Amino acid sequence: MASSSTLPLCTSKTLFSSFTNSSFFAKPSQHFLHGKRNQCFKVSCTGEHDGNQLDAIKEGAVDRRNVLLGLGGLYGAANLAPLASAAPVPPPDQKSCGTATITDGPAVPYSCCPPKPDDMDSVPYYKIPRMSKLRKRPAAQNVTEEYIAKYQLATSKMKELDKDQFDPLGFKQQANIHCAYCNNAYTMGDQKLQVHESWLFFPFHRWYLYFYERILGSLIDDPTFALPYWNWDHPSGMRLPPMFDVEGSSLYDARRNPQVRNGTIIDLGFFGDEVKTNEIQMITNNLLLMYRQMITNAPCPLLFFGEPYRFGSKPNPGQGTIENIPHTPVHIWTGTVRDTDLGNGVKSYGEDMGNFYSAGLDPVFYCHHANVDRMWNEWKALGGKRRDLTDNDWLNSEFFFYDENRDPWRVKVRDCLDSKKMGYDYEPTSTPWRNFKPGKKSTEGKVNLSSVKPASKVFPLSNLDRAICFSIERPATSRSQQEKDEFEEILTFKGVKYDDSKYIRFDVFLNADKTVNADDINKREYAGSYTSLPHVHGPNNATHEFKPKEFKLAITELLEDCGLEDEDIIAVTVVPKKGGEVVSIDNVEIELKDCF
């Protein structure tokens, strides 16, 4: 685009007062960085930037310097002293926002960059306003017709704002937030900014939904309006919520995969290939996946939230358990099948939900991420070492958003740790996955290790085009409960590389050989799965980058369940499910790590 526009954004009335005269929202107090906040901002819109399982199933402070991960500058970052290696990630200047790129495809044909304040240094920090009553996010399968009508109206009004392409409250501009943060629009030094596959995944999406929800409420003048959550972790919610499947409704998206319609049970481990099984088995698999991802594989913060993302580090350092599964498979299950012919020579890149650049264009995206956000609360409620990170580089990370009054704000991770303090909570539903530990074993006794090659003879592995089985030594055996509480035993796949324009999934089993039935994961030996949604590359880039990753599985509980606590050496089986031919692995180790 070559066009540009400047929008005055004022703390009192704005040119958009016809849309923002909503007295029901308490006005946030104005905290800011440099002196008094100006009463008005000018926003430039230059177009250049461009066992009990059946019962469960039936039961229906700034440290070193600020991180501003978003649109704003780092207050003259070029003039700062050299950063320590452990410093928070410096942000891209908002002027760095440029053309986003469709994953494994061309440039996005429109600008994902939102309006930008002329003086980012004057944008204040957001202070959450006091609310007299918590907004209660309901389970999507339990909402009333009155609620649906209200939600449809709010979304319709948001879509009407798209008449002004620079209105930050418009539906497309809201969707563009995800496109910009996740599809190469922002540059951060010599790196591209990406909030996925790192410890920023949960807080970024929490703040994103927070403002989206308040905008919807303001458009229908209802301070109690709250987004629904897609309750895919409960058997009664394991379908596309019906309110999103009404053609002609503002909540409908024609670019979904047709397979998700008509009450089809979701596959929380979906990666492009339909699993031939009955509904009971699919629900069983889903609950087992939830148990593994929320409990077995996430006994401590970094395994749940994802790997640290600091200054000097490359993006995508490693995803947490819930981002891995079920977050990513739900995106893929809902979006159009990749490479589908959409007519006129246009092929699908997984739109809308199946590609980061377009995911926000499907209203169900926000319902999906509301449940992802709910998992943060549910995980902490499990107890043990399941608590928020305390690393200041995480707590002081920042993002940038517009509120319902079209005012720009900086926000901090440390201010979004308690959803109730943010003014919202979730209507409770039961969590049957809590008690869904697999009870059956596929292997009697222990695998005969004499016929299994040691890891040193298997790795490095050039491609995972078939199931592999290897033996691996443990660093300690017969550990006491105190030792287990202090150090988690972690199976770590190091130097995992793949063509990250492809869908990837492989499954891991303990004490199993190559004959394991990988389609039935309801077994004690199933340790977990690695998944990856395609990531971005340059336009029509034929050479895809292979970025080394680490994949970690907490196995203390599995060793107990499989009777392997006293074994010096155990067998591990890896089964490719999707894209294994483009996956290589350097090495595999078992480590004892402080579970912080």
C-alpha positions in Angstrom: 0.0 0.0 0.0 1.1 3.5 -0.6 -1.7 5.3 1.2 -1.3 6.7 4.7 -3.4 8.2 7.3 -3.1 9.8 10.8 -5.6 9.1 13.5 -5.7 11.3 16.6 -6.1 9.1 19.7 -7.2 11.1 22.7 -7.8 10.1 26.3 -11.2 11.8 26.3 -13.3 12.0 23.2 -11.9 10.9 19.8 -13.0 11.0 16.2 -14.4 7.6 16.9 -16.6 8.7 19.9 -19.7 7.3 18.2 -18.1 3.9 18.8 -16.4 4.4 22.1 -18.9 6.3 24.3 -19.1 3.3 26.6 -19.3 4.6 30.1 -19.5 1.1 31.6 -15.7 0.4 31.2 -13.7 2.0 34.0 -11.0 4.2 32.5 -7.5 2.9 33.3 -5.3 5.2 35.2 -2.5 6.6 33.1 0.9 5.2 34.0 3.6 6.2 31.7 7.3 6.1 31.2 8.4 9.7 30.6 6.6 12.4 32.6 3.0 13.2 31.9 1.1 11.4 29.3 0.0 13.6 26.3 -3.7 13.9 26.1 -3.7 12.9 22.4 -1.7 10.6 20.2 -1.3 10.8 16.5 -1.4 7.4 14.9 0.3 7.0 11.5 -1.2 4.4 9.2 1.4 4.5 6.5 0.9 1.7 4.0 4.6 1.1 3.5 4.8 -1.2 6.5 3.2 -3.1 4.6 -9.5 -47.4 35.1 -12.2 -44.7 35.7 -12.0 -43.9 32.1 -15.5 -44.9 31.0 -17.0 -43.0 33.8 -15.0 -40.0 32.8 -16.1 -40.4 29.2 -19.7 -40.6 30.2 -19.5 -37.5 32.4 -20.5 -35.3 29.8 9.8 -4.8 38.5 12.1 -3.9 35.5 15.2 -6.0 35.5 18.2 -4.7 33.5 16.0 -3.2 30.9 12.5 -3.5 29.5 11.3 -5.9 26.9 8.8 -4.4 24.6 7.8 -7.3 22.3 5.4 -5.5 20.0 5.1 -2.4 18.0 7.1 0.1 20.1 10.8 1.0 20.3 13.2 0.3 23.1 13.5 3.9 24.0 16.5 4.5 21.7 17.8 1.0 21.8 20.7 1.9 19.5 22.2 4.2 22.2 22.1 1.6 25.0 25.1 0.0 26.5 25.9 -3.5 25.4 23.4 -6.0 26.9 24.2 -8.8 29.2 23.7 -12.2 27.6 20.8 -12.9 30.0 19.1 -9.6 29.3 15.4 -9.5 28.2 14.8 -9.6 24.5 15.0 -6.1 23.0 11.9 -5.3 20.8 11.8 -4.4 17.2 11.1 -0.7 16.7 7.5 -0.3 15.5 8.8 1.1 12.3 10.3 -2.2 11.5 6.9 -3.7 10.9 6.8 -4.7 7.2 5.4 -7.3 4.9 4.3 -10.5 6.6 4.9 -13.8 4.8 2.5 -16.7 4.5 4.0 -19.9 5.8 5.5 -21.8 2.9 3.9 -19.3 0.5 4.0 -15.7 -0.9 3.9 -12.5 0.9 0.6 -11.7 2.7 -1.3 -9.6 0.1 -2.2 -6.9 2.6 -0.5 -5.1 5.5 -0.7 -6.8 8.9 0.8 -3.7 10.5 -1.6 -1.7 12.8 -1.8 2.0 13.1 1.3 3.3 15.0 1.6 6.2 17.4 4.1 8.8 16.2 5.8 8.9 19.6 5.9 5.4 21.0 7.9 6.7 24.0 4.8 8.5 25.2 2.6 5.4 25.2 1.9 4.6 28.8 1.8 1.3 30.7 -1.7 -0.1 31.1 -3.3 -0.4 34.5 -6.1 -2.9 34.7 -9.3 -1.0 35.7 -11.3 -2.1 38.7 -14.4 -4.1 37.9 -17.4 -4.4 40.2 -18.1 -7.9 38.8 -16.0 -10.5 37.2 -16.7 -11.3 33.5 -17.4 -15.1 33.5 -16.3 -16.9 30.3 -18.7 -19.7 29.6 -18.2 -23.2 28.1 -19.3 -22.8 24.5 -21.5 -25.9 24.6 -23.5 -24.5 27.5 -24.3 -21.0 26.3 -27.9 -19.7 25.9 -29.6 -18.4 22.7 -29.5 -15.0 24.3 -25.8 -15.2 24.7 -25.3 -16.4 21.1 -27.3 -13.5 19.8 -25.3 -11.0 21.8 -22.0 -12.6 20.6 -23.1 -12.5 17.0 -24.1 -8.9 17.3 -20.8 -7.9 18.9 -18.8 -9.7 16.2 -21.0 -8.1 13.4 -20.3 -4.7 14.8 -16.6 -5.4 14.9 -16.7 -6.5 11.3 -18.6 -3.3 10.3 -15.6 -1.3 11.6 -13.5 -2.8 8.7 -15.0 -0.1 6.5 -12.1 2.0 7.8 -9.1 -0.3 7.2 -7.1 1.7 9.8 -9.5 1.4 12.7 -7.6 -0.6 15.3 -10.9 -2.1 16.6 -11.9 -3.6 13.3 -12.1 -7.3 13.0 -9.4 -7.5 10.4 -7.1 -5.3 12.4 -7.7 -7.5 15.4 -6.8 -10.5 13.3 -3.7 -8.8 12.0 -2.3 -8.6 15.5 -1.6 -12.4 15.2 -0.4 -12.1 11.7 2.1 -9.4 12.6 3.5 -11.1 15.7 3.7 -14.5 14.2 4.4 -14.2 10.4 7.7 -12.2 10.1 6.2 -8.7 10.0 8.3 -7.5 12.9 12.1 -7.4 12.9 14.1 -7.5 16.1 17.7 -6.7 15.4 18.7 -9.2 12.7 16.0 -11.7 13.8 12.3 -12.0 13.1 9.9 -11.7 16.1 7.9 -14.8 17.0 5.8 -15.3 20.2 5.1 -19.0 19.5 7.3 -21.8 20.6 8.6 -20.0 23.7 7.6 -18.9 27.1 5.8 -15.9 25.6 3.1 -18.0 24.1 0.7 -18.0 27.1 1.0 -14.3 28.2 0.9 -12.9 24.7 -2.4 -14.7 23.9 -3.9 -13.8 27.3 -3.4 -10.1 26.7 -4.6 -10.4 23.1 -7.9 -12.0 24.2 -8.3 -9.6 27.1 -8.4 -6.5 24.8 -10.4 -8.4 22.1 -13.1 -9.3 24.7 -13.3 -5.7 26.1 -13.7 -4.4 22.6 -16.6 -6.8 21.9 -18.2 -5.8 25.1 -17.9 -2.1 24.4 -19.5 -2.5 20.9 -22.7 -3.8 22.5 -22.5 -1.7 25.6 -22.3 -4.7 27.9 -19.6 -4.7 30.7 -20.4 -8.3 31.6 -19.8 -9.8 28.1 -17.1 -12.5 28.2 -15.8 -14.7 25.4 -16.8 -18.4 25.4 -14.2 -21.1 25.7 -14.1 -24.2 23.4 -14.2 -26.9 26.0 -12.3 -29.4 23.9 -10.8 -31.0 27.1 -14.2 -32.3 28.1 -16.2 -35.0 26.2 -19.2 -32.7 25.9 -17.1 -30.0 24.3 -15.1 -32.1 21.8 -16.9 -30.8 18.8 -16.9 -27.5 16.9 -19.3 -25.4 19.0 -22.6 -25.3 17.1 -22.8 -21.5 17.3 -19.8 -21.3 14.9 -21.4 -23.6 12.3 -24.4 -21.5 11.3 -23.9 -20.2 7.7 -24.7 -16.5 7.4 -23.8 -15.8 11.0 -20.9 -13.4 11.9 -19.3 -16.4 13.7 -19.2 -18.6 10.6 -16.1 -19.0 8.5 -16.4 -20.6 5.1 -12.7 -21.4 5.0 -12.8 -24.1 7.6 -12.2 -27.8 6.8 -15.7 -29.3 6.0 -14.8 -32.3 8.1 -15.2 -30.3 11.3 -19.0 -29.8 10.7 -22.0 -31.8 11.8 -20.8 -32.7 15.2 -17.6 -34.5 14.3 -15.5 -35.5 17.3 -12.2 -33.5 17.4 -8.9 -35.3 17.3 -6.6 -33.4 19.8 -3.6 -35.1 18.2 -4.7 -34.3 14.6 -1.9 -33.8 12.1 -3.6 -34.0 8.7 -4.4 -37.7 8.6 -7.8 -38.9 9.7 -7.6 -41.6 12.4 -10.0 -44.5 11.6 -11.6 -45.2 15.0 -14.9 -44.9 16.8 -16.0 -41.9 18.9 -15.3 -43.6 22.2 -11.7 -44.4 21.2 -11.2 -40.8 20.0 -12.5 -39.4 23.2 -10.3 -41.8 25.1 -7.3 -40.7 23.1 -8.1 -37.0 23.7 -8.4 -37.4 27.5 -5.2 -39.4 27.6 -3.4 -36.6 25.6 -4.7 -34.1 28.1 -3.5 -36.1 31.1 0.0 -36.4 29.5 0.2 -32.8 28.5 -1.2 -31.2 31.7 0.2 -33.7 34.3 2.8 -36.2 33.3 4.8 -34.0 30.9 4.3 -30.7 32.7 5.4 -31.1 36.4 7.2 -27.8 36.4 7.0 -24.3 34.8 9.5 -24.4 31.8 8.0 -27.7 30.5 4.6 -26.1 30.6 5.3 -22.6 29.4 8.1 -23.3 26.9 11.8 -22.4 26.6 13.2 -19.0 27.5 13.2 -16.3 24.8 15.8 -13.7 25.7 17.9 -11.0 24.0 20.4 -12.6 21.5 18.5 -15.9 21.3 16.9 -17.0 18.1 13.1 -17.2 17.9 11.2 -20.5 18.4 13.5 -21.9 21.2 11.0 -24.6 22.2 7.3 -24.9 22.9 5.5 -25.9 26.1 3.3 -28.9 26.5 -0.1 -27.3 25.8 1.1 -25.3 22.9 2.5 -28.5 21.4 -0.7 -30.6 22.0 -3.7 -29.8 21.9 -3.2 -26.2 20.8 -1.5 -26.9 17.4 -3.6 -29.9 16.4 -6.8 -28.0 17.0 -5.6 -25.3 14.6 -4.8 -27.8 11.9 -8.0 -29.8 12.5 -10.1 -26.6 12.0 -8.3 -25.1 9.0 -8.6 -26.0 5.4 -6.5 -28.9 4.2 -3.2 -27.5 2.9 -2.7 -27.4 -0.9 -6.5 -27.7 -1.5 -7.5 -26.1 -4.8 -9.6 -23.0 -3.9 -10.2 -22.2 -7.5 -8.6 -19.7 -10.0 -5.3 -21.4 -9.4 -5.2 -20.5 -5.8 -4.1 -23.2 -3.3 -4.8 -23.3 0.4 -2.1 -22.8 3.0 -4.4 -24.1 5.8 -6.6 -21.0 6.1 -7.9 -19.7 8.3 -7.1 -21.5 11.5 -4.3 -23.7 10.0 -1.9 -20.8 9.3 -0.6 -18.2 11.8 -1.2 -15.3 9.4 -4.9 -16.0 8.9 -5.9 -17.7 12.2 -7.5 -14.6 13.7 -9.8 -14.3 10.7 -11.9 -17.2 12.1 -14.0 -16.2 15.1 -13.5 -19.6 16.6 -9.8 -18.8 17.1 -10.6 -16.6 20.1 -12.9 -19.3 21.5 -10.1 -21.9 21.1 -7.5 -19.7 22.7 -9.8 -18.9 25.6 -9.6 -22.6 26.5 -5.8 -22.6 26.0 -5.8 -19.7 28.4 -8.0 -21.6 30.8 -5.4 -24.4 30.8 -3.0 -22.0 32.4 -5.4 -21.6 35.4 -6.2 -25.3 35.5 -2.5 -26.3 35.4 -1.6 -24.0 38.4 -4.5 -25.4 40.3 -3.0 -28.9 40.1 -0.4 -27.9 42.7 3.1 -29.2 43.2 5.7 -27.2 41.4 3.1 -26.0 38.9 3.4 -22.2 39.3 4.2 -19.2 37.3 7.8 -18.5 36.2 9.8 -16.1 38.4 12.4 -15.1 35.9 12.5 -11.3 35.5 13.2 -11.6 31.8 9.8 -13.3 31.5 8.0 -11.1 33.9 9.2 -7.8 32.4 8.5 -8.8 28.8 6.0 -6.4 27.1 3.5 -6.2 24.3 1.5 -3.4 22.7 -2.3 -3.3 22.2 -5.1 -0.8 21.6 -7.9 -0.8 24.1 -11.7 -0.4 23.5 -11.3 3.4 23.4 -8.6 3.2 20.6 -5.9 4.3 23.0 -2.5 2.5 22.7 -0.9 0.9 25.7 2.1 -1.1 26.8 1.4 -4.2 28.9 3.7 -6.4 31.0 3.7 -10.1 31.4 3.8 -9.7 35.2 0.4 -8.0 35.1 -1.4 -10.9 33.5 -0.6 -13.7 35.9 -4.0 -13.7 37.6 -7.0 -13.7 35.4 -9.3 -12.6 38.2 -7.2 -9.5 38.8 -7.6 -8.9 35.1 -11.4 -8.9 35.6 -12.4 -12.3 34.3 -12.7 -15.9 35.2 -14.0 -19.1 33.7 -17.3 -20.8 34.5 -16.3 -24.2 35.9 -16.6 -27.5 34.2 -15.3 -30.8 35.3 -11.9 -32.0 34.2 -12.1 -35.7 33.7 -8.6 -35.9 32.2 -7.2 -35.3 35.7 -7.9 -39.0 36.6 -7.2 -40.4 33.1 -3.9 -42.0 33.8 -3.6 -45.0 31.3 -4.1 -48.2 33.1 -3.2 -50.9 30.5 0.2 -52.0 29.3 1.0 -53.2 25.8 4.2 -55.0 26.9 4.3 -57.7 29.5 7.5 -57.4 31.5 10.5 -55.6 29.9 11.7 -55.3 26.4 14.6 -57.6 25.5 17.4 -55.1 25.2 19.8 -57.6 23.6 18.1 -57.0 20.3 17.9 -53.2 20.6 20.7 -50.9 19.5 22.1 -48.4 22.0 21.4 -44.7 21.3 25.1 -44.2 20.3 24.6 -46.5 17.4 21.3 -44.9 16.2 22.1 -41.2 16.5 22.7 -38.9 14.8 19.7 -39.9 12.7 19.4 -38.4 9.2 15.7 -38.9 8.8 12.8 -40.4 10.8 11.2 -42.1 7.9 10.3 -45.2 9.9 9.8 -46.3 13.5 13.1 -46.6 15.5 13.9 -48.3 18.7 17.0 -47.7 20.8 18.3 -48.4 24.4 19.5 -45.6 26.6 21.3 -45.4 29.9 19.7 -43.6 32.9 21.8 -41.2 35.1 20.4 -42.7 38.3 18.1 -45.6 39.4 15.9 -46.4 42.4 15.6 -42.7 43.4 13.9 -41.7 46.6 10.8 -39.6 46.6 12.8 -36.6 47.9 15.2 -37.0 45.0 12.3 -37.2 42.6 10.8 -34.0 44.1 14.1 -32.2 43.7 15.0 -33.4 40.2 12.8 -34.5 37.3 14.1 -37.2 35.0 13.8 -35.8 31.5 14.2 -37.6 28.2 15.7 -35.0 25.9 15.9 -35.2 22.1 18.6 -32.8 21.0 19.2 -31.2 17.7 15.8 -32.0 16.3 15.8 -30.5 12.8 13.1 -30.5 10.1 11.7 -28.6 7.2 9.5 -26.3 9.3 7.2 -25.5 6.4 5.7 -28.9 6.9 3.3 -30.5 9.5 5.4 -32.6 11.9 4.4 -35.2 14.5 6.2 -38.1 16.0 5.2 -40.2 19.1 7.5 -41.6 21.8 7.0 -44.8 23.9 9.0 -46.3 26.7 9.6 -50.0 27.1 8.2 -50.7 23.7 9.6 -52.1 20.4 8.9 -51.3 16.8 5.8 -53.5 16.8 4.0 -51.0 19.2 0.5 -50.1 18.0 1.0 -46.3 17.7 -2.7 -45.7 16.8 -3.7 -46.7 20.3 -2.0 -44.2 22.7 -4.1 -45.2 25.7 -1.3 -47.2 27.3 1.2 -46.7 30.0 4.2 -46.8 27.6 3.0 -43.7 25.6 5.3 -40.9 26.7 4.2 -38.0 24.5 4.4 -36.5 21.0 6.2 -33.7 19.2 4.3 -31.5 16.8 5.0 -28.5 14.7 2.7 -26.2 12.7 4.4 -24.7 9.6 6.4 -21.6 10.2 7.2 -18.7 7.9 9.8 -18.3 5.1 10.5 -15.7 2.6 8.2 -15.3 -0.4 8.4 -18.4 -2.7 11.5 -19.5 -0.9 12.5 -22.9 -2.2 15.1 -23.5 0.5 13.6 -24.0 3.9 15.6 -23.4 7.0 16.2 -26.3 9.4 16.3 -25.0 12.9 17.6 -27.3 15.7 15.2 -27.8 18.6 15.1 -29.7 21.8 12.2 -31.9 22.7 11.8 -32.7 26.4 9.6 -35.4 28.0 9.3 -35.7 31.8 9.4 -39.4 32.4 9.6 -39.9 36.2 5.9 -40.9 36.4 6.2 -43.2 33.4 9.1 -45.0 34.9 7.1 -45.7 38.0 4.0 -46.8 36.0 6.0 -49.1 33.7 8.0 -50.7 36.6 11.4 -49.4 35.3 12.6 -47.4 38.3 15.4 -49.8 39.0 16.6 -50.3 35.5 19.9 -48.9 34.4 19.0 -49.0 30.7 15.5 -48.6 29.1 14.1 -49.0 25.6 12.7 -46.0 23.7 10.6 -46.2 20.5 9.9 -43.2 18.3 7.1 -43.5 15.7 6.8 -40.9 12.9 3.2 -39.8 12.3 3.6 -36.9 9.9 6.6 -35.5 8.1 9.1 -37.9 9.5 11.0 -38.0 6.2 12.2 -34.4 6.8 13.1 -34.9 10.5 16.6 -35.5 11.7 17.8 -35.9 15.4 21.4 -35.4 16.6 21.2 -37.2 19.9 19.0 -38.4 22.8 19.9 -38.2 26.5 18.3 -38.7 29.8 19.0 -35.9 32.3 18.1 -35.1 35.9 17.0 -31.4 36.0 15.8 -29.1 38.7 12.1 -28.8 38.0 11.7 -25.0 38.3 
